[in-house]
Amino acid sequence: MRILIYPHDLGMGGSQMNAIDLARGLVDRGHEVCIYGRPGVLLERIEQLGLEFIAAPEPRHRPSDEVITDLIRLVKQRRLDVLHGYEWPPGLECHLAARRSGALAITTVMSMAVAPFLPRSMPLVVGTEQIAALERRQGRRLVHVLEPPVDTSENAPGLDLDLTGFRSRWLPGERPTMVCVTRFARELKLEGLLTAMDAVGRLAAQQVPLGEAPIRLLVVGDGVARPEVEEQARLVNAAAGPGTVVLTGTLADPRPAYAVADIALGMGGSALRAMAFAKPLVVQGEQGFFRLLDRESVPDFLWTGWYGVGGPHDPAAPLAASLHELLHDPQRRSDLGALSRDLVVRRFSLEESTSRLEGILRRGLTARRSNRLVAMGADVAAAARFTRYYLAKRARRALGTGATDDFNSRPVASTSVARPRQLPAAADGTTSRLDPQAWLWFPGVSYDGVTGTDKQLVRALSTLRPVVWVDPPMSWRDPRRPGWQERGATLLPDGIIRVRTISPPGVTRPLLREVARWLTQRNARRALRASGYGLEAVLVSTPEQHLPSWTGSATRLYFETDDFVAGASLLGHSVRHMVRNRARNLAHSHGVLGVTEEILTSMRAGSKGHVLPNGCDAASFDPDCSESSPTSIEVSLPQPVVGVVGQLNERLDLSLLEAVADAGISLLLVGPRYEQDGLVRARIDQLIARTNVQWIDRRPYAEIPALMGQLTVGLTPYTRSDFNLGSFPLKTLDYLAAGLPVVSTDLPSARTLDAPDLLLAVGAEEFVAATRNHLEGDRLNEDAAGERRRFAARHSWAARAQALVEIAAQVRGDSPCSPLHSFRTGSAAPPAQIRDSPLRMDGG
């Protein structure tokens, strides 16, 4: 891509530093990038990084006609793909230039609020989840979150920064030091900085009579509020002693200041750079807000950003007490510094942020719409809002009440935009994860139906993302079905939002099914809007539903858990209908998933394709941690018993089960009967009538582990139809999770697993021989069972959900997909925290 990055100015500041660092990151990833703007102190850094700089005309007013004309010239001359403005003036100028040149305009706003007159048709990047949530509620669809990045290699402990020289110039003597690197702006920053000076002065005055080395505050920066800062520093130094507050002015390289700090004070990007140096951090805000970064405060800062509003009436006193306590606890400072460094490396690194920005730009170029009428309407509305803003600002200026930094003077963090429910900690337990971007899931079954791949995967995904589950439409003619009374959106106990739709009868007929689809998608859209969440991804896992067209920039995924075309007749559908619907979803998807490679081949998914196999709920079968209930059904067969747990239907190879029974082996069948063919029904009747065969119909989930515990060997006896050759039977992993050896039909998915004590067989003779091999072998000891359970745990639904999130990130270009999660080589994901959820009763 050819990208022009336009910071709002090149004076020292967090937003400008972010723009320059990300520009370098994009160059390192092979893109052509130039920096545009008026020369300033950061021009030296641009030259040091080897970036191209293009000087902009001097703007007489904002937005500037001269700048817009110059941007149009550059787009045509350099064939630029993207105009990326930072803050509202460059963003608006880039937007107006893009309208007349065909480039993509995108705006990043790192202020604490977004100018309301930025056109809502333009992609927007903001720095906090809270701001993004507010913008989505106000109707902006194309909004992304990209937190301020930090170069964690250039900002790190142990760098050679000539700290001795820095200390000799600015910090003579041995005194504990708090460091703040900031702009001297009257809005947002000045109040907190003056309060911090007061707190340090009070603490230093208290320490001197006690014979302690008094604390000092090193302040790096400059700006329009310099007179007030200098006056406060003079007063504090006069009261507490010279050198209590040290002002350095602007430093071209402020890293030595971070490196010498015992404690850091800051907000926004400055706070993150201090964290990169492994410093304990006090986050500064407004109206008396000061809060220490620790494990309890991390979730709030990930929501509001590194800032806050509101504190005690006299905040200097409690701040001084907190600093005194922290200075006298070196171990706590060390622990908090380690937390800071770990968090910034894992979530805010420049490499990760650059990858996410690259994905945002690629998606913006791909998703550009040609609907000029909609864009024109958005521009007219934005122009009206800008006119109101401009006239109001002139009126305030005439009255002497205008703010010089007006969108930082009204931060979103001071509003009532509440943080959504807290999601569980990351799998490694180190930090909490918040993400108000939801997944919209259209399955082929209702939430009350068979607990198969969709339900298991969604339950695991709900620990990582909010999920909206959309039931297939239900005819109003059948009020006896579960859930008919609870139409609309409801919140389930596990936090999943469930959407039900009541539609006219005949939901499978050509015209009426279109009406049912429309009603279903309308209800899904309403539920999503009411939830307050943005939309990260939409997934359709049935050809009966179509990928929605109203999802904006959300990632669209089509997922087949079975080869629906090959199994159309078995599922009671027209092959032609299935082929047509599959083709539509493939064409409208960004990514295509299948539980096996064979399904992807059948779909001709090509480069869009990703394998996401089925998983298992290993904890439910682990005797050490499961909470299973004893079953009231007695297994009357003599031991040892082999068996099948799942649906009984045409997918099973009855000849294999008949051969096992013919061999005199006790055979247990657990699960509902769903056969449709009369001959198959007769054969199942004859099979379960045998004296060494017992059939148990559908049982509650809590009883399944106890029934599974009656088995010695688990069986997966599938026919080798085209439908089954593309399948990934759920029961195979369930048996392994229960510690059982398994005999399975020779299916490609079973070969891919390469599991311990999984024997594959072709034909009845091999199947019986393999079953006897397990019954007579030495694989029934507890050590072998433990190995099988550990293998199954690596294929947990939690691991599959994490893999799904990573695949979606790769599809939209946010990050590369780890080979570990491509599953094309059969390797499993690493162990992950396993979450209890019901066992399905299907034959999948």
N, C-alpha and C positions, 0 to 999 in steps of 0.2 A: 504494500500500500504506500501511496505518497501522501504524507500527512503534514499539515501545517498546525503547529501548536502556538496558541496566542495567549500568554499570561496577561492578567489585567495590568500589571506593570512589572518592572524588573528591579524594584526595590526589595530589600530583604523582607521575607515573609514566608509563611508556611505554604500557602497556595502556590506561590511562584516556585518555591523549591520543589514541591511535588510535581509541577508541570515539567520542570527541567529534568528531574530524575527519571520520570516516566518517558520523556523523550529519549533519553539515553538508552533506557531499557528497550524501547521499540527499535532503535537503531541496532542494538545488539541482536535483536530477533530478525534482522534482515530487511527492515522497512526504511524508506527514504523519509527523513524527518527534518524539518527546519523549524526554528523558533522565530516568532514574529512579534514585534512590539517596539516600544521606545527604549533606548539605551538606559541602563541603570547600573547599580552596583553589582548585580548578578550577571552582567555581561562577561565579567572576568571568569566566572564559573562556567558559563556556556562555552567560552573559548578553551578553557582547560579540559573540558570533556570532549572537545573536538566536534561540537555541534555547529551547524550552519545557523547564522543569525541574519535576519532580514529586518532592516529598520522600517518602521511604519511611519506614515505622515503624522505630523503633529495634529491631534484632534482638537477642533475648536469647541465641539460639544459632543455628547454621547447620546445615541449612536452617531458616528461621524461619517458623513457622506464621502469625505476624502479616503478614509480607511476602507469603507465598503467598496469603492471604485478600485482601490489598490488591490484588495483581496480578489475581486473578480479578475483583474489582470493577471494575478499570480496563478489562479486556478487554470486559466486558459494557457498561460505561458508554460507552466510546469506540469500541466495535466494532473492537478492535485485531486485526490479522491476524497479527502477529509479535511474540513476546517474545524479545529477543536479549540473553542474559546474557554477561558477560565474566568469565572464570575460573570455578572450580567452584562457589562458593557461589551467586552469582546464576544460573549456568547450571542448577543443580539446582532452585532455587526457581522459575525460569521453566518448567522441565520439569514440575514437579508442578502448577503453576498451569495450564499448557496442557492437562494431562490432564483437568482439570475444567472447562475453559472452551472448548475447541475451537480455540484459537489454535495457530499453529506455534511451537514452542520450538526455538531454535538456540543453541549455545554456542560462543563463541570463547575459545580458551586460548592466551595468549601467554606462559605460563610455559614452562620448558624441559622439562616433562614433563606428561602428562595424568593427572588423578586417575582411577584404575581404576574407581571406582564411578559415573562418569558413565554413564547408560544408553546401551547401544550401539544402541538404536533411534532415538536423537536425532541429528539432523545436528550435526556437529562441524567447527569451523574451527580450524586450527592454523597456526603461523607458520613452520614449516620443513618441507621435503620429508622429512627424516629422521624427524621425529615422525610425519608422516602415514604413512610406510612401516611404522613399528612398529605404529601403530594398526590398519592394514589387516591386518597379519600376525596380530594378536590377535583378528580377527574383526569389526572395526567396518567397515561398508560405507559409511556416509554421512559420509565425511571429506573435507574440502576444504582446500586450502592457500591462505592469503591472507597474504602477507608484510606486515610492518608498513608502513603507508602514510606518505608524506611529502607535505606540501603544498609543492610545489616552486616555487610563486610567493611564498609567505610565508617560505620558507626558501631563500634564494638569495643569491649574491654581489651586492654593490652596493646593498643596501637602505639606506634612510635610517633608521638605528637609533641615532643620537647616540653614535657610538663614542668621540668625544672625551670626552664626559661619563662614559662607562663606564670608559674608561682612567684618567681623573683620579681616579675613586673607588676602583678596585680594582687598577689596574696602573700605578703611577707609574714613570717611567723607561723606558728602551728596553732591553728584555730579550726574547729569544725565549721564546715562551709555548706550553706544551702545555695543552690544556683538556679537562676531563672533566666531563660533566653526568650525574649519577647519583643513585640513592637510596642512603642509607647503611644497607643491609641486611646482616645478618651472613651470610646465605646468599647464595651466587652472586657478590656484588659486593665485599664487604669485603676479602677476601684480596688480590685483584688491585689494589685501590685503595691499600692499604698498601704493596704491592710497588712500585707506580708512584711513590709518594712517596719511597721509599728510593732508587730508580733516579735520580730527578731530583736528590735531595740529593747522591748520589755524583757525578753529572755536574757539578752546579753547583760543588762543592768542587774538582773537577779543573780547571774552566775559569778560576777566579779567579787561580791562580798563572800561568796562561798569558796573562793579560790579556784574555781573552774575556768578552763579556757573558754572565753565567751564565743558564742556562735556569731557568724557573720553571713551576710547575704551578698552574693555576687550577681549583679544584674547586667546582662549583655543585651544591648539593643538601643534603638533610637526612635524618634518619631515626633509627631506634633505635640504630644503631651510632655515633652522633655522638661519644660520649666517646672511643672508640678512635681515630676519625679525628682529633679535635682533639689527642689526646696524640701521635700520630705526627707531625702537622704541627708541634707544638711542638718535638719532638726534631730534626726535619729542619732547621727554621729556626735552632735553636740551633747545629747543626753546620755548616750551609752558608751561613748568613746570613739576616737577616730578609727576608721577601718571597719566599723560595724556594717555599713552599707558601702559597697564598692561598685561604681558605675564604669563600665569599660567603653560604652558607646558600641557602635556596630563593629563586629569582627567579621572579616572575610571568611574565616574558618572558626566557627564557635565550638568545634569539637573538644578542644582542650578544656573548655569550661565545663562541659558535661563530664569529662573524664576525671576532673579533680573534685567533683561534688561528693559530699557525704549523703546529702539529700537533695532531690530535685523538686522544683516547683514549676508547674506549667499547665498548659492546656493545648489541645489540638496536636498539630504536628510536632511542636516543641516537646510536649509530654512524651510522644512516642520515641523521639530521638533520645531523650534521657533514658527511657526504658531500654533502648538498644545498648546503652552503656551499663546495663545491669544496676541501675540506681533505684533505691526506694523512691516512690513518687507520691507527692501530694498534688492532687488535681485542683486547680484553681478555677473558680467560676465567678459568679456575680451575686450581689446581695448577701455577702457573708459566706459564700460556699467555699469550703475547703474540705477535701475528703482524701484519705489515704487509699492508695490502690492496694487491695488485698483480695483474697479469694472471694470474700463476700460481696465486694463492690464491683468485681469484674463484669457480671451480667448487666448492671445498670450502665456502666460506661460503654459497653458494646452496643447498647440501645441508644443512649443520648449522645454518644461521642465523649471526648475527653474534656468535659465541661459540666457545670451544674449551676443551679440557681437556688438561693435561699439558705440561710444559716442563722446562727444566734444573733442577738441584738449587738453584742460586742464580740465579733469573731476573733479579734486579735488575741484575747486571753486564752480561749481554748486551743487556738492554733499554737501559741507559745507553749502551752502545757503538753500538747501532742509532740511537738518537736523535741522538747526536753526529754520526754519518755523515750522517744525513738533514738536520740543521741546516746542514751545510757544503756542501750540494748544492741550491741554489735551483731549478735546472732540474728535478731529479728531484721535488722537492716540487710544482712546478707541474704536471708530467706526471701525478703520482699524484692531484693534486687534480682535474685534468680527467677522469681515469678515474672518480673517485668521483662527480662530478657527472653524467657521461654515464650511468653505470649506474643511479643513483637516479632520474634523469628517465625513462629508458626502461622500467624494470622496477618501480619502487616509487612512482610518482607517485600522488597522492591521486585524481586523475581515473580512472586505470586501476584502482586498487584499489576505488573506489566502484562502477565499472561491474561488476567481478567480483563484489562483494558483492551487488549488485542481482540479478545472474544467479543466485547461489546461493539467495537468498531466493525468487525467482520459481520456481525449480525445486523448492525445498522445498515451496512451496504447491501446486504442480502434482502432485508425486509423493507426497503424503501418502497413506498406506495406511489402510484401515479394518479391518485385521486386529487386533482388540483382543487376541486370545489371544496373538499373538506379542509385542505391546507389553507385555502384562501379564507375560509370562515375562521379558522384558528388564528390567522394573522390579523384579521379585522378585530376579533375579540381582544387579542393581545395589544393592538394599537390603542383600543379604547382604554384598557387598563393602564397603559403607559401614560396616556394623556392625563388621566386622573392623578396618577402618581406625580407627574411632572408639575401639574398645577398646584397640587397640595404641597409639594416640596418648596415651590416658589413662595407660597403663602407662609409656610413655616419659617423660611429664611427671612422673609420680610418682617416677621414677628420676633425673630431672634430665637426661635425654638427648634430650628432644624438640627438634625444629627449629621455628622460628617461621615458616618459609617452606618447608614440607616438600617441595613438588613442584618448587621451584627448587633444593632441596638434592640432588635425585637426577636431574640432567638426562639426557635421552636421548643427548646428544652424548657422554657418558662411557661409553655402552654400545657393544656391538659391532654396531650396526646399520650395515652398510657402505653406502657410496654405490654405486649401480649404475654400469654402464659409462658413461664420459663420452661424450656425444654431441657432434658437431662444432660448431664455432663458428657463430654466426648468420651470415646471408648477408653482412652488412656487415663481418664479421670483427672486430667490436669487443669482444664478450664471449662467453663460452661459455654454452651453454644446457643445463641439466639438467632432465629431466622424467621421473620414474619412473611416469608415468601412461601406460598402454599403450593401443593401438588393437587391437581384435579384429576380424578381417576374414574374412568368409565369402564367397569367390568362387564362380564357377560352374565353374572349371577347377582342376586340380591345379597345384602349383608347377612340375611337370615338363612341363606341357602347353604349349599355344600361349601365347607371350608377348604378351599383349594388354594392354588397358587396366589390368586389375587388377594384374598383376604389375609393370608399369612404374610405376604410381602408388604401389604399396606400397614398391618399392625407393626411390623418392624420399622417401616419407613416413618411412621408417626412419632418415633422417638428421635428422629432427625429433622423432620419437617412437619408443619401442619398439613393435614390431608383432608380433602373433600371427596367423599365416596358417593358416586351417583348411581343409585339402583337403576336397573332397566325399567322401562315403563310398565305399569300394572293396569290391567283393564278395570274400569269401574264396575264391571259386572261381577267381580269376585271379591266382595267385602269380607269373606271368611279368611282370606289369605293373611298371614302375619304381616303387620305393618300397615294394613289398609287404613286404619283409623288415624295413623300418625303421619299423614302426608306432609310434604314440605321438608324443611331442614331441621334436623335435631342433632344435638351434641351427645355422642355416645360416651360411656364412662371412661373409655381409654383416650378421649380427646379428639377422636375422629368426627368430622362433621358428615352426617349422612343425609342424602337428599333423595326423597321419594317422589315419584310422579304418577298421578292417576290420569289415564288417557282413555279415549273411546275404545270400545271393543274392536278386535281385529288388528292388534298391533303388529302382526306378521304379514298382513296383506299389503300389496304394493302402495296404495295411496295412503291408507291409514297409518302405516309404519312411518311415513314421512311426517305425518302430523305428530305421532308419538315422539319421534326424534326431536322435532322442533320444541315440543313441550318440555322434554327432558333437558335439552340444552338451555332453554329459557330459565328453568328452575335452578340449574347448576350455576348459571351466571348470577342470578339473584342471590343465591346462597353465598357465593364467593364475595359479592359486593357487600352483603350484610356482615360478613365475617371481619371485614377490615383488613384482610390479608391482600398482598399483591399475589401475582401468579408467576411462579418460577417455571413450572412445567405442566403439561397436560398429557395424560397417557390414556390411550384407548386399547383395550385388550380383547376386543370382540369385533368381527366384521359387521355385526348388526348395528353398531354405533359408528358415526363418522367423526373424524377429528374436527373440532369446532373451528370456524373461520374468524371468531371474534377474540381470540386469545392474544392478539398483539404480538409482542416480542417474546412471549413465553416459548420454551422449547416444546415442540410437538413430537411425541413418541408413539409409535405403533408397536404393540407387543403381542405376539402369538404364543400362547402357552401350549397349543397343540396345532397340528397342521389342519386348519379348519376347512381348507378346500378338499384335502384327501379324505377327511372324515365327514364331509357334508351330508352324505346319505345316512350315516350312523347318527348324526346329530339332528336329522329330520329337516335339512335345508336343501335348497336347490344349489347344485354345483355352480351354475351360471351366476346365481345371485351372490354366492360367496366370492367368486372370482372378481365380479364387478366391484363389490364393496372393498375387498382387499386391495385392488388396484387403486381405488380412490384414496384410501388411507395411506398407501405407500407414496402416492404422488404428493400428498399434503403433509407428509411427515418430514421432520429434520433428521430423525434417527429411527432405525427399525431394530427391534429386539426379538429374539426367539430363544426358547429354552434349549434348543439344540442347533448345531450347525446345519443339520438336514432341513430344518424348517426355514432357515435363512436362504438356503439353496432353492427350496421350493418357491419362496417368495421372490427370488431374484433380487435380494436386498442390495447386493453389490457393496460399495464402499459405505453405505449407510448402516450396514448390518453389525450387530453386536450380540454375542451369545451371553445370555443370563440364565444359567440353569436353575432348576428348582432347588430349594434348601430343605432344612428340617428344623424342628423345634426340639433340639437335643435335651434341653432341661426337663421337658415333660416326661422323658423316659429314664432320666438319670435317677437311680434309686436313692442317691444321697441328697438330692435337692428337689425331687418332684413332690407334689402334693396330691397325688392321685388318690381316688377313693376306691375301696374294695368293690368289686362288682357283685351284684345280686344274682348274676347268671353263673351257674355252675358248669364248668367244663368237665363233661362226663367221660371223655376219651382217656384211654390208658396212655401213659407217657412212654416214650417221648412223642411230642405232638409237633407237627409242622403245620404251617397255615398261611392264609392270605387275609390281609386286613385292607378293606377298600370296597369299592362298588363291584357288584357282580353284573356283568353285562357282556356284550359281544366282543369287547376288547380282549377278554381273557381267552386263552387257549384251553378249552375244556378238555382236550385230549391229554394235555399234560397232567391236569388234576385227576383225570380218570386213571391215568397210568400210575400216579402216586397211590391212589386208593387201591388199585388192583394189586399193588405191591404189598398190601397189608399195613401200610403206614397210617397212623392216626392223622386225620386231616381236619383242621378247624378253619371255617370260613366266617369272617366277621365283616358285616357291612350290608347295606341295603341292596335290593335287587332292582335293576333298571333295564333289564333285557326287553327288547322289542320284537325280536324274531320268535315265532312260535316254536321252531325246532330247537333254538337255544334254550327257551323256557323249559321245554320237555327234558332236555339233557341236564339242566341244573336241578330239576325236580328229581330225576333219577339219581343224580350224584348225591344230593343231600339226604336221600332216603337210605343210603348205605349205612351199615352198622358202625363202620370206622370213620364216618364223616359226621361232623356237627356244624350246623349253620346257626349263627347268632345275628339277628337283624341289627339295624342301626342302634348304637348305644351312646349315652352321653359321653362327652369328651373325658370327663374325670375317670371313667371306668376303663378307657382304652389302654393305659399303661398296665393295669392289672391283667387285662385279657392278653396283652402282648407278652406279659410275664409268664403265661402258660405255654408259650411256644419254645421250641428248641431250635427251629430253623424257620426263617421267613422266606416266602416264595413270591416271585414276580413272574407269573406265567402268562405272558402276552403273546398274541399271535404276531407273526412277522408281516403284517399288512403295511401298506405305505403310510397309513395313519399312525400306527404304532412305531414304525421305524424312525419317525420324527419326534417321538414323545420322550419325556423324561419322567419316568414313574416316580411319584412322590414316595410310594411305599418302600422303595429300596433303601433310601436314606433313613427312613423311620425305623426299619428293622435294625440297621447298623447303630442308630442312636439308642435302641433298646439293648444293644450288646449282642445281637443275634447274628450268626452267619447267614448268608443269603444265597439262594439259587435263583437265577434269573434267565429268562430268554436272552439270547445273544442279541442285544440291541446296541446301536451305536452309542447311546448315552451311557449305558452300563460300562462299555469299554472305556469311555472317556473318564469315568470315575476312578478306575484303577484302585478300588477299595480293597482293604484286607478281608480275606475270607468271603469274597464275592465270586462265586463260580458261575460261569456262563455256559448255557447248553443249547443245542439245536436238536429238536426232536424229542419225543417222549423217552426214548431209551437213555439218552444222555442226561435228560432232566432227572429221571429217577436215580441214575447212577450218581449224579452230583449230590442229590439229597441224601442218599445212603452214605456217601463219602463224609458229609458233615456229621451225620448221626453216629457214625462209627469212628470218626477221627478223634484227634486230640485238641480240637479247636474250641471245646466247650468249657475250658477253664476260665477263671475270673480274669487272669492276665490278658487273655485273648479278647474277652468281652470288653475290658477297659480300653484296649487298643482300638477296637471298633467304635466305641463311644467317642474317643478322642478324635478319630477321623471324622465322624459325623459332626462333631462340634465345630470343626473348621469349615463346615458347609452350612452354618446356621443361617436362618432367615435374616439375622442382624447383619451378617457378612454380605448377604445378597443385597440388602437394602443399601448398605454403604457403597457396594459396587454400582448399583443403579444410579445413585447420586453422582458418582464419579463419571459414569458413562454420559449422563446428561450434561455434566460440565464439559466433557470432551466434545460432545455434539455441538454445543453452543460456543466452543472455543475458549472457555474460561481457563481450562487447564488440560494438560495431557492426561490420557487415561492410562493408568498403570497397567503393564502387561499382566499383572497379577489378576486383574479383574476382566480381562478379555475372555478368559476361560476357554480359549481355543486350544490350549495345550492340555486341558484337564486338571491344571493345578488349582488348588483351593485357596480361598482367601485366608489370611491369618486368623487365629482365634479372636473372637470378639465377645463382648458381653452379650449373654443370651437372655432373651426376654420370654417369659411364659406366655403362651398363647395356645388356643385349642388345636387339637389334631383334627385334620380333615377326615371325612369318611367317604372319600371318593376313590376311584380306581386310577386316578391320574398318574 
